[in-house]
Amino acid sequence: MKILCNGEAQETPSGTRVADYLSQLGLDASSVVVECDGKILTREEYASHVLQDGSVLELIRFVGGG
């Protein structure tokens, strides 16, 4: 199925959960905020929220520095 992630068209299998998608991208879920279709998800929702064809994701990563 097709989704839009940070403005880029992406393909992912049907039934993919947000946590699975983050893992596919090699991202640590604890350092990412996910907005899906205009709703900011809690980290608890990552494991249960199933992406739909046409979902629009915005991923915001936290980066530490000094």
C-alpha positions as CSV (number, residue, x, y, z in Angstrom):
1,M,0.0,0.0,0.0
2,K,1.1,3.6,-0.5
3,I,1.6,6.1,2.3
4,L,3.2,9.5,2.5
5,C,6.0,9.9,5.1
6,N,7.5,13.4,5.6
7,G,6.3,14.4,2.2
8,E,7.7,11.4,0.3
9,A,5.7,8.6,-1.2
10,Q,6.5,5.2,0.4
11,E,5.3,1.6,-0.1
12,T,4.6,-0.6,2.9
13,P,2.8,-3.9,3.3
14,S,-0.9,-3.9,4.2
15,G,-1.4,-4.3,7.9
16,T,1.8,-2.5,8.9
17,R,1.6,-0.9,12.3
18,V,3.4,2.3,13.1
19,A,5.9,0.4,15.4
20,D,6.7,-2.0,12.5
21,Y,7.2,0.9,10.1
22,L,9.6,2.7,12.4
23,S,11.5,-0.5,12.8
24,Q,11.7,-0.9,9.0
25,L,13.2,2.6,8.9
26,G,15.7,1.7,11.6
27,L,14.3,4.3,14.0
28,D,14.1,4.0,17.8
29,A,10.4,4.5,18.7
30,S,11.4,6.2,22.0
31,S,13.1,9.1,20.1
32,V,10.4,9.7,17.5
33,V,7.1,11.6,17.6
34,V,4.6,10.4,15.0
35,E,1.7,12.3,13.6
36,C,-0.6,10.2,11.5
37,D,-3.4,11.8,9.4
38,G,-3.2,14.9,11.6
39,K,-3.3,13.1,14.9
40,I,-0.3,12.9,17.2
41,L,0.0,9.3,18.4
42,T,1.1,8.3,21.9
43,R,4.0,5.9,22.1
44,E,1.5,3.3,23.4
45,E,-0.4,3.6,20.2
46,Y,2.6,2.8,17.9
47,A,2.1,-0.9,18.5
48,S,-1.6,-1.0,17.8
49,H,-2.1,1.8,15.1
50,V,-2.4,0.1,11.7
51,L,-1.5,2.3,8.7
52,Q,-4.0,2.6,6.0
53,D,-3.5,3.1,2.2
54,G,-3.0,6.8,1.8
55,S,-2.0,7.5,5.4
56,V,0.0,10.7,5.8
57,L,2.8,10.4,8.4
58,E,5.1,13.1,9.8
59,L,8.0,11.8,11.8
60,I,9.9,14.1,14.2
61,R,13.1,12.8,15.6
62,F,14.8,14.2,18.7
63,V,18.5,14.8,18.5
64,G,20.6,15.5,21.5
65,G,23.7,17.7,21.4
66,G,25.9,19.8,23.5
